[in-house]
Amino acid sequence: MKAFENDLFRVINEIEFEYQPNHFQRQLRADVAEIKTSNLMTVPADKTLNLYEMETAQYRQLLRNNITTSYRKSGMNRKLEIDREAKEIATDISIADRIDCIAEKSAFITLKDHKENFRNNPTCRLINPNKSEIGHISKLMVERIVKDVKESTKFSTSGGIHRLY
């Protein structure tokens, strides 16, 4: 039995692997190298899987335009105030140990390539990942309250006209 084990270990130790990339791997490696060396930004499309390249300055301008149409500039005090309010709410409902403060993530845009005149006048969707977890919690609480009210009043939303009394 010992001789068999030794032969088995010898076979395992003598195994050599060869690197043999296929066409897909070679193409993938070439694409990654091209993206890394490019001076252009790669921006995803909004509702398709398309990717577009654009100059960094043009991307920043589109991002700034989309941010300033939806948001006003505020100071760090506003963020701290929102965090403080979220902490108070989380403490009131006994989940403060499981909630984090708002993570500071950069907003970004996706291009609406399905719109008319996209090439000449690109429009964008602004994605703001800075969301408080309290919003999700309040949504769940409202859904639970609505469900309880529907059950207690025997209200159905299956269609037709229903009396609540």
N, C-alpha and C positions, 0 to 999 in steps of 0.2 A: 504494500500500500504506500509506503514511503517513496518508493521509486516512481509510482504513478503521480503522487503529489509534486515531486520534484520536476517531472516532465511537464506537468500542467503549468507550474509556475514558470518554467523555462519558455514554454510556448507563449504565455502571456507577456513575458518580458521581451520577447523577440518581435512582438507585433510592431510594425512600422506603418504609420499613416502617411499617405501622400496627399498633398494639397492639389485638388483638381477642381478648380472653379468651373461652373457651367456658364452658358451664355448669359443667363439672367444675373448671376453674381457679378460677372465682368461688367455688364451694363449698369448694374446698380452701383458698383464701385466708381465707374466713370461719372455717373450722374452726381454722386455725392461729392466727388472731387471738383466737378464743374460748379456746383452750388457753393462750395466752400471758397472757391477762388473768385466767384462773381462779385462785382461791386453792386449788383442789383438786389433788391429785396424780393422775396417770394411771398406773395399775398394770396391767401385762399379765396375762392369764390364763396358767395353767400349760400346758395341753394344747390350747387353742383360740386363735383369733386375737382373742378378745374383749379389750376394754380396759375398766377400771373406774375410776371417780373416787372418791377418798376423802379425808378430811381428813388433813392432814400429821401431826397428833398421833396419829391412829389408825394410819397407816402406820408411824410410828416405833415405836409400841407393839408392833405385830405383828412388825416387824423385830427389836426387842429381845428379844421372847419367843422367837422362832425361833433367834436367835443364842445366847441363854443356855441353851437346851435342848441344844445341840450342842457348844458351845465354852466353855472357861474363859478368864478374863482372864489375859493374860500381858504381860510387859513387852517393851520394845524389845530387850532382851538375847536373848530367845528367837528373834526374827526374825534377828538378827545371827548367832546360833548356827546356824540353819538355812541361812542364806546361806553361812556358812563351810563347813559340811558339804557343801553342793551344789558349792561351788567345788573342794573336795578331790576329790570324785567326778569332776567334769568334768575336772580336771587329770589324774587317774589314767587316764582314757580319752581324753585328748588332744583334748578339745573345748571347753576353757575359753574359747577366743577366740570361740566362737559361742553361748555361754550367758549370759543376763542374770540378775541377781539377781531375787528375787521382786518383782514390781511391786506397788505399794500401790494397790489398787483397793477401792472400797467394796462390801460385800456388799449384795444386794438380794433382794426376794422376788417371787414370782409367786403369784397367787391360784388355788387349786384350785376352780374354779367348777363342776366336774363332781361334787363331793362333795355328799352329802345335807346339808340344813340350811345351805347355803352362805351365804344371806343373814343368818341369825341368828348363825351361828358360823363365820366365815370361817377356813379353814385355808390354809396357805401352804407353798410350797417355797422353801427358802433357797438362794440361788445365791451361792457363794463363789468369786469369780474369782481369788483369791490362791493360785495353784497354782505349784509349782516345776516347771520344765521337766525336772528330773531324774526326776520320776515318769514322764513320757512316755518318756524314754530307757530307764529300767529296764524298763518294760512291753515296749518293742521288743526289749530284750536277752533277756528271759524268753521272749518269743514265738520268737525265733531259736533259743534253747537247746531249747525244747520241739520245734520243728520238726526240729532236728538229732537229738535223741534218737529221735523217731518214725521218722525216715529210717534211722538206724543200727540200730534194733531191729526194723524192718519192722512197726511197730505201726500199725494202721489204726483209725480211729474211725468206720468206715462202718456199724457195727452188728454185732450178734452177739457171740459170746464168742471171744476171741483169747488165745492163749498167748504170753507174752513170751519164753519160752525154747525 
